[in-house]
Amino acid sequence: MAHAGNNLSKKKPCSPVAHPPTPDSSLTIHTPVLLEEAIRFLAPVDGGIFVDGTLGLGGHAEKILQSCGPSGRLIGFEWDAIALELAKKKLAPWGKRFTPYIGTILKLWKDSLK
C-alpha cells in the first residue's frame, strides 16, 4: 500500500488564483467567516479600543470600526506585508482610528522588553 504523502505532488492547488493579490487589487478575495457572530459576541461600544491580532485583509476590523462609534479605535497586527497593505487600503477611510502594525503581538511585546 502506498503512503498517502507520496501523492501530494499530484494534488491540485486549493485556490484557482494564479497570482497573489496586490495592494491595488480591487477583487474581493476573502469573505470573513462568522463576522456577525464575532461582532455580536464582542459588542463594540463607542470609545472602545480593540485589538485584532490576526488582521488579515481587515474584514473583521472594518466591521468593528463600523460598530464602535465615532471615537472607537482599532489596532491591527499582521505579519504578512501584502495582507497588511490590503488591509490598510481597506481601512484607510477610518483614518487615525485604525493603527496598523507589521508583525505579531508577541513580537511587539518582546521588542518592548528590550
Phi, psi and omega in degrees: 000133181283147177285138183303327181294340181291341184262004185299322182292343180270351182287147176279151178297155182288333186241139178281356181290126182277330182231148178293154179293156177243163179301340180269000182295132178256003181281148170281112186251356180201137175247120180300139179264149179054034184298307182296322179296317179297317181292319179298318179291318181289324180051062182301141179235157178301133179088355180288153174244122186242147178240126174252105183282349178226069188303319182057234182263005172089012182296311178291321180300318179300315181294322177298314180296324177294331188262348189258019175076172188290344180249007176285151180230158178222133175250125184241131178251133176211132181273339182270116185298321180292314178299320180297318179296320177296317179295318180298321178295316181296322186263004179305322179301342180275356175054227184288356176287344179245127178239112180268147174226133173275131182118197182242165176300321180299318179297316178300316180297314180297318179296327181289340180276350182286000000 
